[in-house]
Amino acid sequence: MDTSERHPSTTHVLRYFEYDHLPEHLQAFSQPFHGLAHGLVDHLPDGPELTAGLRKLLEAKDCIVRAALDA
């Protein structure tokens, strides 16, 4: 996806959905959130609601990855 024409708020949040740096067992939990976030950005316009939604999705992803650490 080319994010060069997206609002800086959108691209700033998207970078936190990367998962290649995580151990393999955590990547499996993080990867679906990456796909969903990028899919939303592909289909929705920039704006405060998209940014808020991405931030909430990021919060959910972080919680799930932390839960996987405890599993």
All heavy atoms as TSV, in Angstrom:
chain	resi	resn	atom	element	x	y	z
A	1	MET	N	N	0.832	-1.174	0.000
A	1	MET	CA	C	0.000	0.000	0.000
A	1	MET	C	C	0.877	1.239	0.000
A	1	MET	O	O	1.834	1.324	0.739
A	1	MET	CB	C	-0.888	-0.005	1.252
A	1	MET	CG	C	-1.508	1.337	1.499
A	1	MET	SD	S	-2.167	1.642	3.137
A	1	MET	CE	C	-2.598	0.073	3.723
A	2	ASP	N	N	0.516	2.184	-0.833
A	2	ASP	CA	C	1.239	3.455	-0.880
A	2	ASP	C	C	0.556	4.425	0.074
A	2	ASP	O	O	-0.563	4.865	-0.173
A	2	ASP	CB	C	1.256	4.010	-2.299
A	2	ASP	CG	C	1.980	5.341	-2.399
A	2	ASP	OD1	O	2.814	5.628	-1.524
A	2	ASP	OD2	O	1.714	6.080	-3.352
A	3	THR	N	N	1.228	4.732	1.171
A	3	THR	CA	C	0.635	5.637	2.164
A	3	THR	C	C	1.174	7.051	2.030
A	3	THR	O	O	0.866	7.900	2.857
A	3	THR	CB	C	0.914	5.121	3.595
A	3	THR	OG1	O	2.324	5.024	3.786
A	3	THR	CG2	C	0.251	3.775	3.824
A	4	SER	N	N	1.930	7.319	0.964
A	4	SER	CA	C	2.567	8.632	0.833
A	4	SER	C	C	1.554	9.765	0.697
A	4	SER	O	O	1.881	10.915	1.004
A	4	SER	CB	C	3.539	8.641	-0.344
A	4	SER	OG	O	2.846	8.423	-1.561
A	5	GLU	N	N	0.349	9.464	0.243
A	5	GLU	CA	C	-0.658	10.501	0.076
A	5	GLU	C	C	-1.670	10.518	1.213
A	5	GLU	O	O	-2.672	11.232	1.143
A	5	GLU	CB	C	-1.360	10.322	-1.262
A	5	GLU	CG	C	-0.424	10.516	-2.437
A	5	GLU	CD	C	-1.127	10.465	-3.770
A	5	GLU	OE1	O	-2.351	10.674	-3.800
A	5	GLU	OE2	O	-0.450	10.218	-4.765
A	6	ARG	N	N	-1.433	9.752	2.250
A	6	ARG	CA	C	-2.348	9.699	3.386
A	6	ARG	C	C	-1.966	10.763	4.405
A	6	ARG	O	O	-0.833	11.237	4.452
A	6	ARG	CB	C	-2.303	8.312	4.051
A	6	ARG	CG	C	-2.725	7.154	3.173
A	6	ARG	CD	C	-4.073	7.321	2.497
A	6	ARG	NE	N	-5.176	7.521	3.379
A	6	ARG	CZ	C	-6.216	6.691	3.527
A	6	ARG	NH1	N	-6.271	5.587	2.820
A	6	ARG	NH2	N	-7.196	6.976	4.342
A	7	HIS	N	N	-2.913	11.086	5.253
A	7	HIS	CA	C	-2.684	12.075	6.307
A	7	HIS	C	C	-1.610	11.532	7.255
A	7	HIS	O	O	-1.570	10.325	7.545
A	7	HIS	CB	C	-3.983	12.326	7.067
A	7	HIS	CG	C	-3.899	13.492	7.989
A	7	HIS	ND1	N	-3.400	13.385	9.264
A	7	HIS	CD2	C	-4.230	14.789	7.816
A	7	HIS	CE1	C	-3.432	14.571	9.851
A	7	HIS	NE2	N	-3.945	15.444	8.984
A	8	PRO	N	N	-0.744	12.392	7.762
A	8	PRO	CA	C	0.311	11.931	8.679
A	8	PRO	C	C	-0.222	11.178	9.897
A	8	PRO	O	O	0.428	10.253	10.379
A	8	PRO	CB	C	1.016	13.224	9.092
A	8	PRO	CG	C	0.775	14.172	7.971
A	8	PRO	CD	C	-0.589	13.830	7.434
A	9	SER	N	N	-1.389	11.535	10.396
A	9	SER	CA	C	-1.957	10.811	11.542
A	9	SER	C	C	-2.240	9.360	11.189
A	9	SER	O	O	-2.039	8.461	12.008
A	9	SER	CB	C	-3.249	11.480	12.015
A	9	SER	OG	O	-2.982	12.751	12.540
A	10	THR	N	N	-2.709	9.134	9.980
A	10	THR	CA	C	-3.007	7.772	9.541
A	10	THR	C	C	-1.729	6.957	9.434
A	10	THR	O	O	-1.641	5.846	9.961
A	10	THR	CB	C	-3.737	7.802	8.182
A	10	THR	OG1	O	-4.953	8.551	8.323
A	10	THR	CG2	C	-4.056	6.409	7.693
A	11	THR	N	N	-0.732	7.510	8.765
A	11	THR	CA	C	0.510	6.756	8.577
A	11	THR	C	C	1.261	6.569	9.897
A	11	THR	O	O	1.920	5.551	10.092
A	11	THR	CB	C	1.417	7.434	7.539
A	11	THR	OG1	O	1.703	8.774	7.944
A	11	THR	CG2	C	0.752	7.452	6.171
A	12	HIS	N	N	1.124	7.524	10.801
A	12	HIS	CA	C	1.793	7.407	12.092
A	12	HIS	C	C	1.251	6.208	12.879
A	12	HIS	O	O	2.027	5.429	13.436
A	12	HIS	CB	C	1.608	8.694	12.896
A	12	HIS	CG	C	2.260	8.655	14.232
A	12	HIS	ND1	N	3.605	8.866	14.406
A	12	HIS	CD2	C	1.755	8.410	15.467
A	12	HIS	CE1	C	3.905	8.752	15.694
A	12	HIS	NE2	N	2.800	8.484	16.353
A	13	VAL	N	N	-0.057	6.058	12.904
A	13	VAL	CA	C	-0.654	4.948	13.651
A	13	VAL	C	C	-0.378	3.620	12.949
A	13	VAL	O	O	-0.101	2.609	13.613
A	13	VAL	CB	C	-2.168	5.170	13.852
A	13	VAL	CG1	C	-2.808	3.965	14.524
A	13	VAL	CG2	C	-2.422	6.419	14.678
A	14	LEU	N	N	-0.437	3.605	11.626
A	14	LEU	CA	C	-0.238	2.351	10.888
A	14	LEU	C	C	1.099	1.696	11.201
A	14	LEU	O	O	1.195	0.470	11.216
A	14	LEU	CB	C	-0.330	2.599	9.383
A	14	LEU	CG	C	-1.694	2.486	8.742
A	14	LEU	CD1	C	-1.584	2.725	7.243
A	14	LEU	CD2	C	-2.362	1.172	9.041
A	15	ARG	N	N	2.110	2.476	11.453
A	15	ARG	CA	C	3.436	1.882	11.684
A	15	ARG	C	C	3.468	0.988	12.926
A	15	ARG	O	O	4.280	0.083	13.021
A	15	ARG	CB	C	4.507	2.955	11.777
A	15	ARG	CG	C	4.397	3.839	12.990
A	15	ARG	CD	C	5.389	4.988	12.919
A	15	ARG	NE	N	5.247	5.812	14.096
A	15	ARG	CZ	C	6.252	6.342	14.751
A	15	ARG	NH1	N	7.478	6.161	14.336
A	15	ARG	NH2	N	6.036	7.073	15.807
A	16	TYR	N	N	2.552	1.213	13.856
A	16	TYR	CA	C	2.521	0.395	15.069
A	16	TYR	C	C	1.859	-0.967	14.861
A	16	TYR	O	O	1.814	-1.780	15.779
A	16	TYR	CB	C	1.818	1.142	16.202
A	16	TYR	CG	C	2.581	2.364	16.642
A	16	TYR	CD1	C	2.031	3.636	16.524
A	16	TYR	CD2	C	3.872	2.256	17.160
A	16	TYR	CE1	C	2.727	4.758	16.921
A	16	TYR	CE2	C	4.581	3.377	17.554
A	16	TYR	CZ	C	4.000	4.621	17.424
A	16	TYR	OH	O	4.691	5.739	17.820
A	17	PHE	N	N	1.347	-1.214	13.657
A	17	PHE	CA	C	0.760	-2.513	13.360
A	17	PHE	C	C	1.763	-3.469	12.713
A	17	PHE	O	O	1.407	-4.604	12.406
A	17	PHE	CB	C	-0.478	-2.342	12.463
A	17	PHE	CG	C	-1.656	-1.776	13.191
A	17	PHE	CD1	C	-1.929	-0.420	13.143
A	17	PHE	CD2	C	-2.481	-2.586	13.952
A	17	PHE	CE1	C	-3.013	0.120	13.818
A	17	PHE	CE2	C	-3.555	-2.060	14.637
A	17	PHE	CZ	C	-3.832	-0.704	14.567
A	18	GLU	N	N	2.989	-3.017	12.519
A	18	GLU	CA	C	4.022	-3.910	11.985
A	18	GLU	C	C	4.281	-5.018	13.011
A	18	GLU	O	O	4.165	-4.807	14.217
A	18	GLU	CB	C	5.301	-3.139	11.691
A	18	GLU	CG	C	5.131	-2.098	10.589
A	18	GLU	CD	C	4.663	-2.693	9.277
A	18	GLU	OE1	O	5.121	-3.799	8.910
A	18	GLU	OE2	O	3.828	-2.052	8.623
A	19	TYR	N	N	4.631	-6.186	12.558
A	19	TYR	CA	C	4.793	-7.317	13.469
A	19	TYR	C	C	6.040	-8.156	13.198
A	19	TYR	O	O	6.330	-9.098	13.948
A	19	TYR	CB	C	3.549	-8.213	13.419
A	19	TYR	CG	C	3.255	-8.748	12.034
A	19	TYR	CD1	C	3.807	-9.946	11.607
A	19	TYR	CD2	C	2.451	-8.040	11.153
A	19	TYR	CE1	C	3.555	-10.433	10.342
A	19	TYR	CE2	C	2.188	-8.513	9.887
A	19	TYR	CZ	C	2.739	-9.703	9.485
A	19	TYR	OH	O	2.496	-10.184	8.230
A	20	ASP	N	N	6.804	-7.842	12.162
A	20	ASP	CA	C	7.980	-8.645	11.812
A	20	ASP	C	C	9.034	-8.681	12.921
A	20	ASP	O	O	9.815	-9.625	12.990
A	20	ASP	CB	C	8.630	-8.120	10.534
A	20	ASP	CG	C	7.765	-8.340	9.308
A	20	ASP	OD1	O	6.851	-9.185	9.374
A	20	ASP	OD2	O	8.004	-7.671	8.296
A	21	HIS	N	N	9.042	-7.691	13.777
A	21	HIS	CA	C	10.038	-7.620	14.848
A	21	HIS	C	C	9.687	-8.528	16.026
A	21	HIS	O	O	10.522	-8.780	16.885
A	21	HIS	CB	C	10.162	-6.179	15.342
A	21	HIS	CG	C	8.902	-5.669	15.969
A	21	HIS	ND1	N	7.800	-5.318	15.211
A	21	HIS	CD2	C	8.560	-5.488	17.260
A	21	HIS	CE1	C	6.838	-4.927	16.035
A	21	HIS	NE2	N	7.271	-5.022	17.272
A	22	LEU	N	N	8.456	-9.021	16.050
A	22	LEU	CA	C	8.012	-9.840	17.176
A	22	LEU	C	C	8.482	-11.284	17.027
A	22	LEU	O	O	8.682	-11.762	15.901
A	22	LEU	CB	C	6.476	-9.845	17.250
A	22	LEU	CG	C	5.812	-8.524	17.576
A	22	LEU	CD1	C	4.300	-8.640	17.399
A	22	LEU	CD2	C	6.153	-8.089	18.994
A	23	PRO	N	N	8.623	-11.985	18.142
A	23	PRO	CA	C	8.898	-13.424	18.048
A	23	PRO	C	C	7.769	-14.108	17.268
A	23	PRO	O	O	6.618	-13.655	17.282
A	23	PRO	CB	C	8.912	-13.887	19.505
A	23	PRO	CG	C	9.172	-12.656	20.300
A	23	PRO	CD	C	8.573	-11.526	19.531
A	24	GLU	N	N	8.095	-15.193	16.608
A	24	GLU	CA	C	7.143	-15.858	15.719
A	24	GLU	C	C	5.824	-16.202	16.399
A	24	GLU	O	O	4.751	-16.037	15.808
A	24	GLU	CB	C	7.779	-17.114	15.131
A	24	GLU	CG	C	6.976	-17.711	14.004
A	24	GLU	CD	C	7.712	-18.836	13.307
A	24	GLU	OE1	O	8.939	-18.749	13.158
A	24	GLU	OE2	O	7.035	-19.788	12.904
A	25	HIS	N	N	5.876	-16.671	17.645
A	25	HIS	CA	C	4.631	-17.067	18.310
A	25	HIS	C	C	3.726	-15.865	18.588
A	25	HIS	O	O	2.512	-16.025	18.682
A	25	HIS	CB	C	4.914	-17.864	19.590
A	25	HIS	CG	C	5.483	-17.069	20.715
A	25	HIS	ND1	N	6.805	-16.668	20.747
A	25	HIS	CD2	C	4.907	-16.597	21.841
A	25	HIS	CE1	C	7.014	-15.979	21.859
A	25	HIS	NE2	N	5.884	-15.915	22.540
A	26	LEU	N	N	4.280	-14.661	18.676
A	26	LEU	CA	C	3.460	-13.467	18.872
A	26	LEU	C	C	2.992	-12.875	17.543
A	26	LEU	O	O	1.950	-12.219	17.491
A	26	LEU	CB	C	4.232	-12.420	19.674
A	26	LEU	CG	C	4.612	-12.810	21.094
A	26	LEU	CD1	C	5.401	-11.699	21.758
A	26	LEU	CD2	C	3.370	-13.166	21.905
A	27	GLN	N	N	3.743	-13.118	16.484
A	27	GLN	CA	C	3.347	-12.619	15.166
A	27	GLN	C	C	1.973	-13.155	14.771
A	27	GLN	O	O	1.176	-12.439	14.159
A	27	GLN	CB	C	4.379	-13.014	14.113
A	27	GLN	CG	C	5.663	-12.248	14.199
A	27	GLN	CD	C	6.615	-12.600	13.079
A	27	GLN	OE1	O	6.247	-13.206	12.083
A	27	GLN	NE2	N	7.876	-12.212	13.261
A	28	ALA	N	N	1.697	-14.386	15.132
A	28	ALA	CA	C	0.410	-14.995	14.771
A	28	ALA	C	C	-0.767	-14.238	15.379
A	28	ALA	O	O	-1.852	-14.211	14.800
A	28	ALA	CB	C	0.381	-16.455	15.228
A	29	PHE	N	N	-0.564	-13.613	16.518
A	29	PHE	CA	C	-1.634	-12.850	17.162
A	29	PHE	C	C	-1.701	-11.417	16.635
A	29	PHE	O	O	-2.768	-10.814	16.596
A	29	PHE	CB	C	-1.438	-12.840	18.681
A	29	PHE	CG	C	-1.594	-14.189	19.296
A	29	PHE	CD1	C	-0.484	-14.949	19.616
A	29	PHE	CD2	C	-2.845	-14.720	19.539
A	29	PHE	CE1	C	-0.615	-16.201	20.172
A	29	PHE	CE2	C	-2.998	-15.978	20.088
A	29	PHE	CZ	C	-1.878	-16.723	20.410
A	30	SER	N	N	-0.585	-10.876	16.244
A	30	SER	CA	C	-0.516	-9.496	15.785
A	30	SER	C	C	-0.881	-9.337	14.310
A	30	SER	O	O	-1.459	-8.318	13.906
A	30	SER	CB	C	0.893	-8.953	16.034
A	30	SER	OG	O	0.972	-7.592	15.735
A	31	GLN	N	N	-0.573	-10.330	13.506
A	31	GLN	CA	C	-0.757	-10.238	12.054
A	31	GLN	C	C	-2.201	-9.918	11.638
A	31	GLN	O	O	-2.401	-9.081	10.748
A	31	GLN	CB	C	-0.290	-11.520	11.387
A	31	GLN	CG	C	-0.361	-11.468	9.876
A	31	GLN	CD	C	0.162	-12.740	9.232
A	31	GLN	OE1	O	0.355	-13.744	9.889
A	31	GLN	NE2	N	0.390	-12.680	7.942
A	32	PRO	N	N	-3.225	-10.524	12.234
A	32	PRO	CA	C	-4.590	-10.189	11.807
A	32	PRO	C	C	-4.940	-8.714	12.016
A	32	PRO	O	O	-5.676	-8.129	11.213
A	32	PRO	CB	C	-5.473	-11.089	12.667
A	32	PRO	CG	C	-4.594	-12.209	13.079
A	32	PRO	CD	C	-3.220	-11.621	13.210
A	33	PHE	N	N	-4.412	-8.109	13.054
A	33	PHE	CA	C	-4.663	-6.690	13.300
A	33	PHE	C	C	-3.991	-5.830	12.230
A	33	PHE	O	O	-4.545	-4.820	11.804
A	33	PHE	CB	C	-4.168	-6.293	14.695
A	33	PHE	CG	C	-4.979	-6.890	15.799
A	33	PHE	CD1	C	-4.603	-8.079	16.395
A	33	PHE	CD2	C	-6.122	-6.258	16.264
A	33	PHE	CE1	C	-5.349	-8.637	17.418
A	33	PHE	CE2	C	-6.877	-6.792	17.282
A	33	PHE	CZ	C	-6.496	-7.993	17.862
A	34	HIS	N	N	-2.803	-6.233	11.808
A	34	HIS	CA	C	-2.102	-5.543	10.723
A	34	HIS	C	C	-2.960	-5.560	9.462
A	34	HIS	O	O	-3.179	-4.528	8.821
A	34	HIS	CB	C	-0.750	-6.223	10.467
A	34	HIS	CG	C	0.006	-5.675	9.316
A	34	HIS	ND1	N	-0.174	-6.126	8.020
A	34	HIS	CD2	C	0.955	-4.724	9.250
A	34	HIS	CE1	C	0.627	-5.462	7.215
A	34	HIS	NE2	N	1.327	-4.607	7.936
A	35	GLY	N	N	-3.461	-6.741	9.112
A	35	GLY	CA	C	-4.285	-6.868	7.924
A	35	GLY	C	C	-5.552	-6.034	8.000
A	35	GLY	O	O	-5.936	-5.374	7.025
A	36	LEU	N	N	-6.203	-6.051	9.152
A	36	LEU	CA	C	-7.429	-5.280	9.325
A	36	LEU	C	C	-7.151	-3.788	9.237
A	36	LEU	O	O	-7.867	-3.053	8.545
A	36	LEU	CB	C	-8.093	-5.624	10.660
A	36	LEU	CG	C	-9.385	-4.876	10.969
A	36	LEU	CD1	C	-10.422	-5.060	9.862
A	36	LEU	CD2	C	-9.929	-5.324	12.317
A	37	ALA	N	N	-6.106	-3.322	9.907
A	37	ALA	CA	C	-5.772	-1.895	9.888
A	37	ALA	C	C	-5.492	-1.421	8.469
A	37	ALA	O	O	-6.012	-0.388	8.029
A	37	ALA	CB	C	-4.572	-1.621	10.797
A	38	HIS	N	N	-4.698	-2.170	7.740
A	38	HIS	CA	C	-4.363	-1.769	6.380
A	38	HIS	C	C	-5.583	-1.868	5.458
A	38	HIS	O	O	-5.751	-1.035	4.565
A	38	HIS	CB	C	-3.183	-2.574	5.856
A	38	HIS	CG	C	-1.876	-2.091	6.387
A	38	HIS	ND1	N	-1.098	-1.182	5.716
A	38	HIS	CD2	C	-1.220	-2.365	7.545
A	38	HIS	CE1	C	-0.020	-0.916	6.437
A	38	HIS	NE2	N	-0.078	-1.625	7.551
A	39	GLY	N	N	-6.429	-2.849	5.682
A	39	GLY	CA	C	-7.656	-2.961	4.900
A	39	GLY	C	C	-8.580	-1.774	5.124
A	39	GLY	O	O	-9.189	-1.255	4.179
A	40	LEU	N	N	-8.687	-1.346	6.367
A	40	LEU	CA	C	-9.520	-0.174	6.672
A	40	LEU	C	C	-8.976	1.071	5.993
A	40	LEU	O	O	-9.727	1.856	5.403
A	40	LEU	CB	C	-9.597	0.028	8.188
A	40	LEU	CG	C	-10.343	-1.052	8.962
A	40	LEU	CD1	C	-10.140	-0.871	10.463
A	40	LEU	CD2	C	-11.812	-1.059	8.605
A	41	VAL	N	N	-7.667	1.253	6.058
A	41	VAL	CA	C	-7.044	2.425	5.437
A	41	VAL	C	C	-7.211	2.377	3.913
A	41	VAL	O	O	-7.375	3.415	3.269
A	41	VAL	CB	C	-5.561	2.543	5.849
A	41	VAL	CG1	C	-4.827	3.590	5.031
A	41	VAL	CG2	C	-5.470	2.875	7.334
A	42	ASP	N	N	-7.223	1.182	3.355
A	42	ASP	CA	C	-7.418	1.050	1.909
A	42	ASP	C	C	-8.819	1.486	1.468
A	42	ASP	O	O	-9.012	1.887	0.324
A	42	ASP	CB	C	-7.197	-0.399	1.460
A	42	ASP	CG	C	-5.737	-0.795	1.400
A	42	ASP	OD1	O	-4.874	0.102	1.438
A	42	ASP	OD2	O	-5.468	-2.006	1.324
A	43	HIS	N	N	-9.798	1.383	2.372
A	43	HIS	CA	C	-11.182	1.607	1.976
A	43	HIS	C	C	-11.856	2.820	2.596
A	43	HIS	O	O	-12.988	3.151	2.227
A	43	HIS	CB	C	-12.009	0.360	2.299
A	43	HIS	CG	C	-11.643	-0.800	1.435
A	43	HIS	ND1	N	-10.726	-1.747	1.828
A	43	HIS	CD2	C	-12.035	-1.143	0.192
A	43	HIS	CE1	C	-10.586	-2.636	0.863
A	43	HIS	NE2	N	-11.367	-2.286	-0.146
A	44	LEU	N	N	-11.216	3.474	3.542
A	44	LEU	CA	C	-11.842	4.605	4.227
A	44	LEU	C	C	-11.011	5.872	4.043
A	44	LEU	O	O	-9.785	5.809	3.951
A	44	LEU	CB	C	-11.980	4.306	5.724
A	44	LEU	CG	C	-12.906	3.134	6.074
A	44	LEU	CD1	C	-12.794	2.808	7.558
A	44	LEU	CD2	C	-14.332	3.440	5.676
A	45	PRO	N	N	-11.680	7.015	4.044
A	45	PRO	CA	C	-10.943	8.279	3.913
A	45	PRO	C	C	-10.285	8.672	5.229
A	45	PRO	O	O	-10.741	8.275	6.316
A	45	PRO	CB	C	-12.032	9.281	3.528
A	45	PRO	CG	C	-13.273	8.738	4.152
A	45	PRO	CD	C	-13.131	7.234	4.071
A	46	ASP	N	N	-9.230	9.460	5.124
A	46	ASP	CA	C	-8.593	10.000	6.317
A	46	ASP	C	C	-9.585	10.883	7.065
A	46	ASP	O	O	-10.473	11.490	6.473
A	46	ASP	CB	C	-7.377	10.859	5.939
A	46	ASP	CG	C	-6.228	10.027	5.414
A	46	ASP	OD1	O	-6.036	8.907	5.897
A	46	ASP	OD2	O	-5.526	10.519	4.514
A	47	GLY	N	N	-9.411	10.933	8.352
A	47	GLY	CA	C	-10.256	11.789	9.172
A	47	GLY	C	C	-10.151	11.386	10.624
A	47	GLY	O	O	-9.538	10.359	10.965
A	48	PRO	N	N	-10.754	12.160	11.496
A	48	PRO	CA	C	-10.633	11.885	12.925
A	48	PRO	C	C	-11.226	10.540	13.339
A	48	PRO	O	O	-10.704	9.894	14.244
A	48	PRO	CB	C	-11.364	13.047	13.593
A	48	PRO	CG	C	-12.118	13.742	12.529
A	48	PRO	CD	C	-11.497	13.381	11.227
A	49	GLU	N	N	-12.290	10.101	12.667
A	49	GLU	CA	C	-12.888	8.816	13.046
A	49	GLU	C	C	-11.997	7.641	12.648
A	49	GLU	O	O	-11.888	6.662	13.399
A	49	GLU	CB	C	-14.282	8.670	12.440
A	49	GLU	CG	C	-15.289	9.651	13.012
A	49	GLU	CD	C	-15.464	9.513	14.520
A	49	GLU	OE1	O	-15.405	8.385	15.050
A	49	GLU	OE2	O	-15.676	10.547	15.176
A	50	LEU	N	N	-11.359	7.727	11.496
A	50	LEU	CA	C	-10.430	6.667	11.102
A	50	LEU	C	C	-9.265	6.611	12.079
A	50	LEU	O	O	-8.887	5.535	12.539
A	50	LEU	CB	C	-9.919	6.883	9.679
A	50	LEU	CG	C	-8.859	5.874	9.199
A	50	LEU	CD1	C	-9.411	4.450	9.225
A	50	LEU	CD2	C	-8.359	6.241	7.816
A	51	THR	N	N	-8.710	7.763	12.403
A	51	THR	CA	C	-7.579	7.791	13.338
A	51	THR	C	C	-7.988	7.222	14.690
A	51	THR	O	O	-7.257	6.414	15.278
A	51	THR	CB	C	-7.038	9.222	13.490
A	51	THR	OG1	O	-6.639	9.709	12.206
A	51	THR	CG2	C	-5.835	9.264	14.416
A	52	ALA	N	N	-9.155	7.623	15.189
A	52	ALA	CA	C	-9.628	7.110	16.483
A	52	ALA	C	C	-9.844	5.598	16.413
A	52	ALA	O	O	-9.465	4.863	17.335
A	52	ALA	CB	C	-10.915	7.819	16.895
A	53	GLY	N	N	-10.434	5.138	15.314
A	53	GLY	CA	C	-10.657	3.702	15.163
A	53	GLY	C	C	-9.361	2.920	15.113
A	53	GLY	O	O	-9.246	1.843	15.710
A	54	LEU	N	N	-8.373	3.449	14.403
A	54	LEU	CA	C	-7.072	2.777	14.342
A	54	LEU	C	C	-6.406	2.743	15.712
A	54	LEU	O	O	-5.784	1.747	16.083
A	54	LEU	CB	C	-6.164	3.465	13.320
A	54	LEU	CG	C	-6.545	3.290	11.854
A	54	LEU	CD1	C	-5.663	4.168	10.971
A	54	LEU	CD2	C	-6.449	1.833	11.429
A	55	ARG	N	N	-6.536	3.824	16.454
A	55	ARG	CA	C	-5.938	3.844	17.801
A	55	ARG	C	C	-6.596	2.815	18.714
A	55	ARG	O	O	-5.922	2.139	19.495
A	55	ARG	CB	C	-6.029	5.232	18.406
A	55	ARG	CG	C	-5.077	6.214	17.768
A	55	ARG	CD	C	-5.033	7.524	18.544
A	55	ARG	NE	N	-4.199	8.489	17.857
A	55	ARG	CZ	C	-2.869	8.498	17.898
A	55	ARG	NH1	N	-2.223	7.576	18.576
A	55	ARG	NH2	N	-2.188	9.423	17.252
A	56	LYS	N	N	-7.898	2.681	18.612
A	56	LYS	CA	C	-8.599	1.679	19.432
A	56	LYS	C	C	-8.234	0.264	18.994
A	56	LYS	O	O	-8.083	-0.628	19.831
A	56	LYS	CB	C	-10.101	1.919	19.376
A	56	LYS	CG	C	-10.509	3.196	20.099
A	56	LYS	CD	C	-11.977	3.485	19.943
A	56	LYS	CE	C	-12.328	4.831	20.541
A	56	LYS	NZ	N	-12.411	4.816	21.989
A	57	LEU	N	N	-8.099	0.061	17.684
A	57	LEU	CA	C	-7.665	-1.239	17.189
A	57	LEU	C	C	-6.250	-1.547	17.666
A	57	LEU	O	O	-5.945	-2.689	18.046
A	57	LEU	CB	C	-7.728	-1.256	15.661
A	57	LEU	CG	C	-7.411	-2.569	14.979
A	57	LEU	CD1	C	-8.402	-3.659	15.385
A	57	LEU	CD2	C	-7.403	-2.387	13.466
A	58	LEU	N	N	-5.406	-0.535	17.686
A	58	LEU	CA	C	-4.040	-0.700	18.183
A	58	LEU	C	C	-4.044	-1.085	19.663
A	58	LEU	O	O	-3.290	-1.966	20.091
A	58	LEU	CB	C	-3.253	0.590	17.966
A	58	LEU	CG	C	-1.815	0.607	18.460
A	58	LEU	CD1	C	-0.977	-0.446	17.757
A	58	LEU	CD2	C	-1.218	1.994	18.257
A	59	GLU	N	N	-4.903	-0.449	20.423
A	59	GLU	CA	C	-5.017	-0.779	21.847
A	59	GLU	C	C	-5.450	-2.233	22.023
A	59	GLU	O	O	-4.899	-2.955	22.858
A	59	GLU	CB	C	-6.022	0.158	22.502
A	59	GLU	CG	C	-6.148	-0.033	23.986
A	59	GLU	CD	C	-7.126	0.953	24.619
A	59	GLU	OE1	O	-7.534	1.931	23.960
A	59	GLU	OE2	O	-7.475	0.727	25.791
A	60	ALA	N	N	-6.403	-2.682	21.215
A	60	ALA	CA	C	-6.855	-4.071	21.286
A	60	ALA	C	C	-5.725	-5.030	20.904
A	60	ALA	O	O	-5.513	-6.054	21.564
A	60	ALA	CB	C	-8.062	-4.277	20.375
A	61	LYS	N	N	-4.999	-4.683	19.836
A	61	LYS	CA	C	-3.875	-5.527	19.407
A	61	LYS	C	C	-2.835	-5.650	20.508
A	61	LYS	O	O	-2.354	-6.743	20.810
A	61	LYS	CB	C	-3.246	-4.943	18.132
A	61	LYS	CG	C	-2.184	-5.812	17.479
A	61	LYS	CD	C	-0.753	-5.501	17.802
A	61	LYS	CE	C	-0.355	-4.063	17.689
A	61	LYS	NZ	N	1.084	-3.885	18.050
A	62	ASP	N	N	-2.514	-4.540	21.150
A	62	ASP	CA	C	-1.527	-4.564	22.229
A	62	ASP	C	C	-1.984	-5.462	23.374
A	62	ASP	O	O	-1.190	-6.212	23.944
A	62	ASP	CB	C	-1.246	-3.152	22.727
A	62	ASP	CG	C	-0.474	-2.308	21.727
A	62	ASP	OD1	O	0.109	-2.872	20.776
A	62	ASP	OD2	O	-0.453	-1.070	21.893
A	63	CYS	N	N	-3.259	-5.392	23.712
A	63	CYS	CA	C	-3.797	-6.236	24.784
A	63	CYS	C	C	-3.693	-7.716	24.424
A	63	CYS	O	O	-3.313	-8.541	25.265
A	63	CYS	CB	C	-5.258	-5.879	25.064
A	63	CYS	SG	S	-5.497	-4.271	25.842
A	64	ILE	N	N	-4.034	-8.048	23.184
A	64	ILE	CA	C	-3.988	-9.446	22.756
A	64	ILE	C	C	-2.554	-9.971	22.750
A	64	ILE	O	O	-2.284	-11.098	23.190
A	64	ILE	CB	C	-4.645	-9.612	21.370
A	64	ILE	CG1	C	-6.134	-9.285	21.440
A	64	ILE	CG2	C	-4.404	-10.999	20.799
A	64	ILE	CD1	C	-6.925	-10.108	22.441
A	65	VAL	N	N	-1.625	-9.179	22.281
A	65	VAL	CA	C	-0.217	-9.604	22.270
A	65	VAL	C	C	0.276	-9.786	23.699
A	65	VAL	O	O	0.978	-10.759	23.993
A	65	VAL	CB	C	0.659	-8.615	21.468
A	65	VAL	CG1	C	2.141	-8.927	21.646
A	65	VAL	CG2	C	0.291	-8.663	19.983
A	66	ARG	N	N	-0.093	-8.886	24.599
A	66	ARG	CA	C	0.306	-9.071	25.998
A	66	ARG	C	C	-0.335	-10.320	26.604
A	66	ARG	O	O	0.310	-11.030	27.382
A	66	ARG	CB	C	-0.055	-7.832	26.812
A	66	ARG	CG	C	0.878	-6.659	26.553
A	66	ARG	CD	C	0.715	-5.546	27.565
A	66	ARG	NE	N	-0.621	-4.979	27.593
A	66	ARG	CZ	C	-1.027	-3.946	26.861
A	66	ARG	NH1	N	-0.181	-3.358	26.022
A	66	ARG	NH2	N	-2.252	-3.486	26.975
A	67	ALA	N	N	-1.582	-10.603	26.245
A	67	ALA	CA	C	-2.227	-11.825	26.731
A	67	ALA	C	C	-1.482	-13.056	26.219
A	67	ALA	O	O	-1.319	-14.043	26.954
A	67	ALA	CB	C	-3.688	-11.855	26.287
A	68	ALA	N	N	-1.023	-13.004	24.981
A	68	ALA	CA	C	-0.269	-14.116	24.418
A	68	ALA	C	C	1.067	-14.305	25.116
A	68	ALA	O	O	1.573	-15.437	25.212
A	68	ALA	CB	C	-0.056	-13.907	22.920
A	69	LEU	N	N	1.625	-13.233	25.645
A	69	LEU	CA	C	2.866	-13.355	26.425
A	69	LEU	C	C	2.641	-14.166	27.682
A	69	LEU	O	O	3.526	-14.897	28.126
A	69	LEU	CB	C	3.371	-11.977	26.821
A	69	LEU	CG	C	4.097	-11.168	25.757
A	69	LEU	CD1	C	4.347	-9.743	26.249
A	69	LEU	CD2	C	5.406	-11.829	25.375
A	70	ASP	N	N	1.440	-14.048	28.245
A	70	ASP	CA	C	1.126	-14.756	29.492
A	70	ASP	C	C	0.618	-16.169	29.259
A	70	ASP	O	O	0.444	-16.912	30.224
A	70	ASP	CB	C	0.059	-13.975	30.275
A	70	ASP	CG	C	0.570	-12.634	30.768
A	70	ASP	OD1	O	1.804	-12.489	30.915
A	70	ASP	OD2	O	-0.248	-11.724	30.990
A	71	ALA	N	N	0.357	-16.534	28.008
A	71	ALA	CA	C	-0.214	-17.860	27.709
A	71	ALA	C	C	0.845	-18.946	27.818
A	71	ALA	O	O	2.000	-18.747	27.613
A	71	ALA	CB	C	-0.830	-17.858	26.310
